[in-house]
Amino acid sequence: MPANIERTPRLDRWIRVEENGTIIVSTGKVEIGQGIKTALAMIAAEELDVSVQRIRVQTADTEITPNEFVTAGSMSIEDSGSAVRVASATARQILLELAAEKLDADVSSLTVEDGFVTSTESNEQTDYWSLHSGNLFEVDINEVPSLKDPHTYHTVGTKTTRTDLVAKVRGDVAFVQDLRLPHMWHGRLIKPPTANSTLVECPDVIDLPGVEIVRDGSFVGVVAQREELAVTAAQRLAARVKWQSEPLTPAMLGIPAYLRTHVSKSLPVVNGMPLDEPVAEHVRPIDAVQTLDASYYRPFQMHASIGPSVACAQFVNGKLTVHSHSQGVELLKRALADVLDLSLDRVRVIHAEGAGCYGHNGADDVGLDAALLAIAIQPRPVMVKWTRADEHGFEPYTPAAVIDMQASLDGDGRIIDWCHDTFSFSHNGRPRPSPGHTNLQTAWWRGKPITPVPRQPAMMAEVGIHRNLEPIYTLPHKRLVKHFVAHSPLRTSSLRSLGAFANVFAIESFMDELAHAADTNPLEFRLAHLEDDRAREVLDLLHRRAPVLSPDDNAGRGIAMARYKNRQTYCAVMVDVHVDYDGQVRLDHAVISADAGLVIDPDGLVNQLEGGFIQAASWALKEQVTWDHEGVTSRDWESYPILTFSEVPTIETYLVDRRVDKAMGAGEASTGPTPAAIANAIFAAVGVRVRELPFTPERVKHAAG
Amino acid sequence: MRIVLSYPNFQFILYSYIVVTSAFNKAPSYIQALMTVTLTINNLTRELDLDPGTRLIFVLRDEFALNGAKLGCGLEQCGACVVLVDGQPTYSCTKPIGELAGKHIETVEGLVDDDGHLHAIQDAFLELNAAQCGYCTAGLIMRVKALLSDNPKPSRAEICAALDGHLCRCGAHPRIIDAVASAAAKLRVRER
């Protein structure tokens, strides 16, 4: 039984049939551009035998939908998908039993097509929506119903049009920004230079009548009846407020050294689990013929969503409602209740879509900002938007990481010893409940501040810094260590694939280095250390689909692969690059192969794999957060550039068809292999090892010496 | 005026409520230099009494309740807000409406015909699922409309060059590029 059904067994919390022929599927997950509404609609349509167009997916609302926690970790298909499948099959069973009674036929003689139920004995017909009465689904799902044989699927596994896209191409209401509540005001914030700044001077009034300044300690906002007025007011006020700030420490250039020297806790990792034990002394094997060492670096990088974070809040009769694009509405609800000292039944968080980015950006923080402004102007609703500079400067970044690799080869060119040390900060910055603390940043700045949640190393399997620290290869001796550094100069949290990006970058770059040291082809070298048949098949598929490589001197090809979290989608990536004499790396072509088990929405899966590749390629080639003693300096798209249309390669993606295997999360599968494939291609092209991200022309030239 | 939130909670709620209620009684006299501006948006002409410095995006979104133009950066860097002004792609996030009198402004909503049929570009984006979150989509569609009216058969490089004023964070680029080529083909067939 899916865990989320056990937690919310009532069928009508998941499925409702409307009289007009619409079927409403409720999920506690949210749409973040990954296409979950479409995939869940396909799963429900399949089990219910209706067309996808009949399904309307209701995403997370703390007062309506089942609590399915955070939309994160590529778990929505596995968690919500399996729950929706069981709920839909249960609903079908109930409806068919009722239809059998009504048509005076045996259930086994009934056929269903798009919700119309026909008795093959009498040819008489009925349909789901006339069968359904108000309390039909007021039952608990106690056992797993009989589920469709995947070989008979006609909706799952086919291409469909994204259910949310029509509104987006038409300009209909689709995003939280499009909400226009009656008498809604607009709010903007005056953000401090850094998170540790204190407000020392702030005007009481602003020369724009009708604009209100809301101040609480070092939190400053403005509210106005018109949006452009709030924008102008915030700009004028920002020029007049004075702050006192402590410099951000350590300084940007010192991060790699700081990470190695300021470890709070070192934890050995065994089978993907960090152990609270001493790290064993490392002894190099005596039969080592060659030992290689290499260090890799990932800087702080950002979610960099195209739309700055936004929330719409209203406080009426002591009850707060927040419309938010948070990936965890239940966590946000709890955090808002804690910070504002409201009981849980007085806070409701309703998900509405925002701009995508795949991770914990400013969405939750602006929820509190909007709540504070809404309380100040209650009962009016207020739409609060961060600016581009707010988002770039104050979203919680993905942490910088240093990865030290060492491996020894025997005389046959086989790996006999493998050491992997990752030094990094926390990835765990979502607003999780913690007595006396909060991760909602604005609460740190209020007149009566609440301090941040103390950072602790995440101890579950395959999370945070140690996600994919465990290599996929079968190696005789491994020493894997996670080094957790508690104090970070910048706030950090969860960005697509967490530590897997840096770990797989290091592992798969290092495998390429070892292959060359062993004088073996990188593909053969991997296969020689790989026992997992599904991983081998994905690599083989990649190899078979490889196009002819450009014969140019400065062209090269690199490959890399990983299984996300060592338990979800397998993904291999091949990249062909050109490296100019000035160090500029151009991506020419990419091939992706993947095994995600049963494929629900193949076009959606391809979109996720290719999108993950492009986001990761952007991190690999262009992105790093920069700061000086006055604060973060990468505050717009010129100082924090991302990959453009002209820089995106052509991409081909191939999927292994596994109809009878479990569907596995795939949204983060391609991010890890991508930077390694690019680095390996750069080496193949010009013989230069780049181990520090991003691979800017300066870095490539510097690495070339 | 300043609202200071004080503690415990009920006190500041009460206090701020009183302060702000008084603010609601004020006339909306914030406008610095009121001017009547005549704007034509998607063939609809309307007169508005607004500060001519007001940026077009706020007029589109807040006066006309049009959702197509999205606020992304306010810096002409990301393209989410792009609309057409007399056929030219224009960043609505910085464009003062005082400069737009007599000009024709077109947004993605204006591409849907009177019978509710989508434009070929919208169709192509839908058919190829050329988006993930879709926040950049409407701005892209308007840029593509201008591109295809200048260049009915753009190469991949020409498509990319035209779209380089737009950012997409989800990585839907390959299918967006394909959708532009598909829309171009559809339009060429329709015009034949």
Interface residues (C-beta under 8 A of the other chain):
Chain A: I32 G33 Q34 G35 T161 R162 D164 L165 V166 K168 V169 R170 G171 D172 V173 A174 F175 Q177 D178 R180 C202 D204 V205 L208 P209 G210 V211 E212 I213 V214 R215 D216 A224 Q225 R226 E227 E228 L229 V231 H303 A304 S305 I306 G307 P308 F315 G318 L340 D341 L342 E353 G354 A355 G356 C357 Y358 L372 I375 A376 I377 Q378 K385 T387 R388 R446 G447 K448 D603 G604 N607 Q608 E610 G611 G612 F613 I614 Q615 S618 D636 W637 E638 I642 L643 T644 F645 S646 V648 T650 I651
Chain B: M1 R2 I3 V4 L5 S6 Y7 P8 N9 F12 I13 S16 Y17 V20 A23 K26 P28 S29 Y30 D51 T54 R55 F58 R61 D62 A65 L66 N67 G68 K70 L71 G72 C73 G74 L75 Q77 C78 A80 T107 V108 E109 V112 L118 Q122 F125 L126 E127 N129 A131 Q132 C133 G134 Y135 C136 T137 A138 I141 A157 I159 C160 A161 L163 D164 H166 L167 C168 R169 C170 G171 A172 H173 P174 R175 I176 I177
